[in-house]
Structures are given as C-alpha cells and as structure tokens.
C-alpha cells in the first residue's frame, strides 16, 4: 500500500509538500513479515527542485502485519494533526493487461 498525504486537496506535481507512507510485505522471507517507510517531499528553493527524504524506515526482523499497520496508523494520525489530511492512494486492483491504475482521493482520518 502506498499513500500520499498533502495539506491541499489540489496538489501540484513536484511543488506541493507531501508525505508518502509505504506498507509492503517483504517478499521471499517466507514468514509474512512487513516493512514500513515514511518519506517527506518538498520543493527546495536553493536546489531549484523537488527533494524527497526518507524520514523513517521499519524493517525489523519480526515486523508483523498487525504491528506494521499500527506504525502506519500512528504516522498517518501524526501527519493529519499537522494538516496533511488529503490522501491519495493508488488503486492496485488488477483490471487487465492494458489498464493503468488511477489515483483515488480520500480524506485522511485523524
């Protein structure tokens, strides 16, 4: 699952400050363990480009789905309290070989 949170409901690509939350199953471990990452993106006037910085990453040896969801929920709640309440999530349901997933907008819950 990949979710991008913005302060604005109409973000501008490579201009609007955002946070990207990623929750993914670790493949090949045979244990059903997960990884979580939080990334911050914002425009840098000095560099004249949009920069991304990984704020945290959790890849503990025993990060279960339940624990990873709790970390994800805590991060989302903290960011919502800071005003990042506009959520955009990719719809990853398979639709066929030639269809592309489209972003789905939703309100973040605090």
C-alpha positions in Angstrom: 0.0 0.0 0.0 1.3 3.4 -0.9 -0.5 6.6 0.3 0.5 10.2 -0.3 -0.7 12.9 2.1 -1.0 16.6 1.3 -2.2 19.7 3.1 -4.1 20.7 0.0 -6.9 18.9 -1.9 -5.4 20.0 -5.2 -1.7 19.3 -5.0 0.7 20.4 -7.8 3.1 17.8 -9.0 6.6 18.4 -7.8 5.6 21.6 -5.9 3.2 20.6 -3.1 4.7 19.4 0.2 3.8 15.8 0.9 4.4 12.7 2.9 4.4 9.2 1.3 3.6 6.2 3.5 4.5 2.8 2.3 3.5 -0.5 3.8 4.7 -3.6 2.0 5.1 -7.3 2.5 8.7 -8.4 2.4 9.0 -10.9 -0.3 11.0 -14.1 -0.1 11.1 -14.2 3.7 8.6 -17.0 3.9 7.3 -15.6 7.2 4.8 -12.9 6.1 6.8 -10.0 7.5 6.3 -6.4 6.5 8.3 -3.2 6.0 7.1 0.4 6.6 8.6 3.6 5.2 7.8 7.3 5.6 9.1 9.8 3.0 8.9 13.6 3.0 8.8 15.5 -0.2 9.1 19.3 -0.6 10.3 22.0 -3.0 13.9 23.2 -2.3 14.4 26.8 -3.4 18.2 26.6 -3.2 18.4 23.4 -5.3 15.5 24.5 -7.5 14.0 21.1 -7.5 11.6 18.8 -5.5 13.5 16.7 -2.9 12.5 13.5 -1.2 13.9 12.5 2.2 13.2 9.2 4.0 12.1 10.1 7.4 11.8 6.6 8.9 12.0 3.0 7.8 11.0 0.0 9.8 12.3 -3.4 8.6 12.6 -5.2 11.9 13.0 -9.0 11.7 9.6 -9.6 13.3 7.5 -6.8 11.9 4.1 -8.5 11.6 1.2 -7.1 9.5 -0.6 -6.0 12.7 2.5 -4.2 14.1 3.2 -2.6 10.7 -0.4 -1.4 10.4 -0.1 0.2 13.9 3.1 2.1 12.8 1.3 3.1 9.6 -1.8 4.3 11.6 0.4 6.3 14.1 2.3 8.0 11.3 -1.0 8.9 9.4 -2.6 10.2 12.6 0.5 12.4 13.5 0.6 13.8 9.9 -3.2 14.5 10.0 -2.7 16.5 13.2 -0.1 18.6 11.3 -2.6 19.3 8.5 -1.7 16.6 6.0 -5.3 15.4 5.6 -5.7 15.0 1.9 -5.0 11.4 1.0 -4.2 10.0 -2.4 -4.0 6.2 -2.8 -3.2 4.2 -5.9 -5.9 1.6 -6.8 -4.0 -1.6 -7.3 -6.8 -3.9 -8.2 -6.0 -5.8 -11.4 -8.1 -4.6 -14.3 -6.4 -6.2 -17.3 -3.1 -6.0 -19.2 -3.6 -2.6 -20.7 -5.2 -0.6 -17.9 -3.2 1.7 -15.7 -4.1 2.3 -12.0 -5.6 5.7 -11.3 -5.1 7.7 -8.1 -8.1 7.7 -5.8 -8.5 10.7 -3.5 -9.9 10.4 0.0 -9.9 12.3 3.3 -7.3 11.2 5.8 -8.6 10.2 9.2 -7.1 11.6 12.4 
